[in-house]
């Protein structure tokens, strides 16, 4: 397996460089999760880093290597983001309310 030294920015891993295994396409994974054990013996804390381009070439604008940036929220991507997928929207508080911009259904 091939690996690449990849820098980390932000969070507890700021300034460190780790060898990251590359996938079959020659790129590191999009997200990198680091479990940190709890000192009290509880569940481990998971640090989440997202892949970002390190720089771009002048002529074609292609990425010249990768780096990982800290994601403090660490929201897990549960499904692929296809162009035809519905966006994640929070559920409405009251299902009987009329959506904004729609006329009310009243019996008058």
C-alpha positions, 0 to 999 in steps of 0.5 A, spaced: 500 500 500 502 507 498 502 512 503 503 520 503 505 524 509 499 529 510 499 535 514 493 536 519 491 543 521 486 546 527 484 542 533 489 538 537 493 535 531 495 542 529 501 542 525 502 534 525 504 530 519 502 523 519 503 518 513 496 516 511 494 510 506 492 512 499 486 509 496 485 505 489 485 512 486 491 515 489 487 520 494 487 519 501 480 518 504 475 524 505 474 524 512 479 521 517 477 519 524 481 519 530 479 516 537 481 519 543 480 514 549 477 517 555 481 518 561 476 516 566 474 510 562 468 512 558 467 512 551 472 515 547 472 522 543 472 522 536 476 527 532 474 528 525 478 531 520 476 533 513 480 533 506 482 539 503 486 541 497 493 543 499 494 548 493 492 548 486 496 548 480 497 555 476 495 552 469 489 547 470 487 549 477 488 541 479 490 540 487 497 539 488 496 534 494 492 534 500 491 536 507 486 535 513 482 540 516 479 540 523 471 539 523 469 541 530 462 539 529 464 532 526 457 531 523 457 524 520 456 523 512 451 517 512 449 517 505 453 519 498 451 526 496 448 525 489 445 531 485 438 528 485 438 526 492 434 530 497 437 535 501 437 534 509 432 538 512 430 538 519 423 536 521 417 541 522 415 543 529 408 542 527 405 538 522 399 542 521 402 548 520 401 551 512 408 552 509 410 559 508 408 562 501 402 557 501 395 559 502 391 557 508 386 552 507 380 555 510 373 553 510 369 560 508 
